[in-house]
Amino acid sequence: MIKKENVIEKYKELNELAEQNGIVIFGGCKDRDIAMCELKQAFFPDAVFYNRSIDGISIENAAELYSLCVAPLMPDTVLLHIGAEDLQLCTESPAEFETKYRELISQIRKNNKHCDIAIINFQNTDSSSGIEGLNKKLKYIADSEHCNYCDISNGCTRSSAQAKKEISFICNLGFVQTLQRKHPIYDMAEILFCY
């Protein structure tokens, strides 16, 4: 396993080379393995994506890690996939979990008040009651903080070929231009976190 400190230093170095105002994935260990290059090439060739996911990220340390690894990028969109390491906290102390998540959202907004924040829930194909409770709490937080909520709890809802066809159709017709977004957040979340 790569040490967290080494990953943070690597991200700091990369941030010096990176463009600002892109889309950032901020999640845990499984998210570090997202096939960013292939998915970007296939689905979002014009988008600027960065993956700043860190093994062992928890809502306990997310705000600090955000300020070190993500804030310098001044992202337009942040896809939050945080909470997998916090099942026990969410179950035993839901108010504390909620407070810390709200603090992270507040910090993101202080960094860029126009940043779109999407909270991505967790796949629950095994019908785990812990994941179900976490996902309900994440939806509540997203709704009350006026964040986007992307429900991927059932995994992929369409094939990658079908998703590519639909996204291409929508973007080519310009339906999303009136929303000032080239790619709908839910489509990005489903593609990035499910394929």
Secondary structure, 3 states (H helix, E strand, C coil): CCCHHHHHHHHHHHHHHCCCCCEEEEECHHHHCCCHHHHHHHHCCCCCEEECCCCCCCCCCHHHHHHHHCHHHCCCEEEEECCHHHHHHHHHCHHHHHHHHHHHHHHHHHHCCCCEEEEECCCCCCCCHHHHHHHHHHHHHHHHCCCEEECCCCCCCCCHHHHHHHHHHHHHHCCCHHHCCCCCHHHHHHHHHHC
